[in-house]
Amino acid sequence: MAKAFESLRGQFLLDGGRLHGSWFHRTVVLVCSHDAEGAFGLVLNRPAGHPVGEAIVADLPDILREMPLRVGGPVQPAALSFLHGDHFLPDGSVMENVDLGHDLDDLVELGGSFSATRRLAVFAGYAGWSAGQLDDELRRGAWLTHPATPELIFDSDPAQLWRNLLRAKGPRYRLLADAPEDPSLN
């Protein structure tokens, strides 16, 4: 009997140690959509090294202009995506209180309006998988899954996110989390 499809929307994918040498080495990907047609995700822990204002030519509010840009994945590096979280988004498209957007006008509107509980992250590029591709990678053990939360998405130090999530998975993963970037240095 065939196994029923299980969506990973709202979950993290963590490099399980088998992606060394690939673009996804030591990444944390938030799966924003996943169905039988494929999957779309954003890498949370890869900074672009410059603020949003240097990448987007538009009249941006100061808060957006100065916000760090993240590299969401290797697909279409000029594509704009953003995650926005708020306590008042019970029907968020990614998960409760987290929504995904791609429209520059919506981003500018969010950046220009005030909400004490709103959080925002802006990405260039994304991670994408065709039908069955992500499921196959999971079967081969390339990825580990971990529950996502708005706090982990918006409030975590991107430089430590992969390591901290692996450590949270328990003692079995601590060795991988604490291994040096270059295994020959071990």
TAZIQUI-V894935 format. One line per field, one symbol per residue. phi: phi as a letter, one per 40 degrees, with the letter a starting at -180 (. if undefined). psi: psi as a letter, one per 20 degrees, with the letter a starting at -180 (. if undefined). burial: 1 if it has 24 or more other ideal C-beta (glycine too) atoms within 12 Angstrom, else 0. Layout:
phi->???
psi->???
burial->???
//
This chain:
phi->.ccccbcbdgbcbbdcgbbdgbdcdfcbbcccaaacciababccbbccgacdccbbcacccddcdccccbcciccfdcccbabbbacbbcbdccadgbbbbbcccccccccccbacbcbabbbbgabbbcdgccccccccgcbbbaccbdcccbbccdcbddccccccchddbcccccccdbdccc
psi->pqpqpoqjpjqqppojijjpirhjpkqoppohqoaiiaqprpphknqhjrrhhihpnrnqqghghippqqoiripmiippqqppqqikmhlqhgrpjpqpripghhgggghiqppijqqqppqprrpqprpigghghghijhqqqppqqhghghiqohhiggghhghhirhhihgghiqqgohii.
burial->000000011111111110100001111111111100011111111101000100110001000110111111111000111111110010011110111111000011011000000111111111111000011011000111110111011101010011111101000000011000000000
//
